C-alpha cells in the first residue's frame, strides 16, 4: 500500500487546487434572449434532433452554433464544439443557450 507523508499530500492537494482553478466553465445564458428569426429556426431544428447536445448563441442573438450526438458514442466535448461552431461563423464570443434540448437557465424543454 502506498502512503503519502504530510508534505507529499499537501503538495498533491496544492497542485490539484491550482490546476482545477485554471478550468473556467463556459458562460451560459441567464434568461431568455431576443433571437434573430434565423437563430430561432436553428434552435427549433436543433431541439427536434434525436440527441441535441449544446446550442450556443452570440450575446446579441444574431448567430449560433450547435452540436448533437449522431449516435450513442458522443465525444464528450459537445459544449466546446457548439461554441467553436458559433465563434467560427460569427467571429465573436458565444454563450451556451441550451443543453440536451433544454434551456440552461430553467431546464424547460425547448419547444
C-alpha positions as CSV (number, residue, x, y, z in Angstrom):
1,X,0.0,0.0,0.0
2,X,1.3,3.5,-0.9
3,X,1.3,6.0,1.9
4,X,1.7,9.8,1.4
5,X,3.6,11.8,4.0
6,X,2.2,15.2,5.0
7,X,4.5,17.1,2.7
8,X,3.6,14.9,-0.3
9,X,-0.2,15.1,0.4
10,X,0.0,18.9,0.8
11,X,1.8,19.2,-2.5
12,X,-0.7,17.0,-4.2
13,X,-3.7,18.9,-2.9
14,X,-2.0,22.2,-3.8
15,X,-1.4,21.1,-7.4
16,X,-5.0,19.9,-7.7
17,X,-6.2,23.2,-6.4
18,X,-4.0,25.2,-8.8
19,X,-4.9,23.0,-11.8
20,X,-8.7,23.0,-11.2
21,X,-8.6,26.8,-10.6
22,X,-7.4,27.1,-14.2
23,X,-10.5,25.5,-15.6
24,X,-13.2,28.1,-16.3
25,X,-16.7,26.9,-17.0
26,X,-18.3,28.1,-20.3
27,X,-20.5,31.2,-20.0
28,X,-24.2,30.4,-20.1
29,X,-27.3,32.4,-20.8
30,X,-29.1,33.6,-17.6
31,X,-32.5,34.0,-19.2
32,X,-34.4,34.3,-22.4
33,X,-32.9,36.4,-25.2
34,X,-34.2,38.1,-28.3
35,X,-33.0,35.8,-31.0
36,X,-32.8,36.6,-34.7
37,X,-35.5,34.6,-36.7
38,X,-32.8,32.5,-38.3
39,X,-31.3,31.7,-34.9
40,X,-34.8,30.9,-33.6
41,X,-35.3,28.5,-36.5
42,X,-31.9,26.9,-35.9
43,X,-32.8,26.4,-32.2
44,X,-36.1,24.6,-33.1
45,X,-34.3,22.4,-35.6
46,X,-31.6,21.5,-33.1
47,X,-34.2,20.7,-30.4
48,X,-36.0,18.4,-32.8
49,X,-32.9,16.2,-33.2
50,X,-33.0,12.8,-31.6
51,X,-29.9,13.8,-29.4
52,X,-29.5,17.5,-29.2
53,X,-26.4,18.3,-27.1
54,X,-25.5,22.0,-26.9
55,X,-26.8,25.2,-28.6
56,X,-24.6,28.3,-28.4
57,X,-25.6,31.9,-29.4
58,X,-23.9,35.2,-29.7
59,X,-24.8,37.6,-26.9
60,X,-26.8,39.8,-29.4
61,X,-28.8,36.7,-30.5
62,X,-27.8,37.1,-34.2
63,X,-25.6,34.0,-34.6
64,X,-25.4,30.4,-33.4
65,X,-23.6,27.1,-33.4
66,X,-24.9,23.7,-32.3
67,X,-23.8,20.2,-31.5
68,X,-25.7,16.9,-31.4
69,X,-24.8,13.3,-30.8
70,X,-25.3,11.3,-34.0
71,X,-25.1,8.0,-32.2
72,X,-24.6,6.6,-28.7
73,X,-20.8,7.4,-28.7
74,X,-20.6,11.2,-28.2
75,X,-17.2,12.9,-27.9
76,X,-17.8,14.5,-24.5
77,X,-16.8,17.9,-25.9
78,X,-20.2,19.0,-27.2
79,X,-20.2,22.3,-25.4
80,X,-16.8,23.2,-27.0
81,X,-18.0,22.0,-30.4
82,X,-21.1,24.2,-30.3
83,X,-19.1,27.2,-29.0
84,X,-16.4,26.7,-31.7
85,X,-19.0,26.4,-34.4
86,X,-20.7,29.6,-33.3
87,X,-17.5,31.6,-32.9
88,X,-16.1,30.4,-36.3
89,X,-19.3,31.5,-38.1
90,X,-19.7,34.8,-36.2
91,X,-16.1,35.8,-35.3
92,X,-17.3,36.7,-31.8
93,X,-17.5,35.0,-28.5
94,X,-20.6,32.9,-27.8
95,X,-22.5,31.6,-24.8
96,X,-24.4,28.4,-24.1
97,X,-28.1,28.9,-24.6
98,X,-29.5,25.4,-24.3
99,X,-28.2,21.9,-23.5
100,X,-29.8,18.5,-24.1
101,X,-32.9,20.1,-25.6
102,X,-33.5,22.3,-22.6
103,X,-32.8,25.9,-21.7
104,X,-29.8,26.3,-19.4
105,X,-31.4,28.8,-17.0
106,X,-34.6,27.0,-16.1
107,X,-34.3,23.5,-17.5
108,X,-37.5,23.9,-19.5
109,X,-37.7,21.9,-22.8
110,X,-37.2,23.9,-26.0
111,X,-40.4,23.6,-27.9
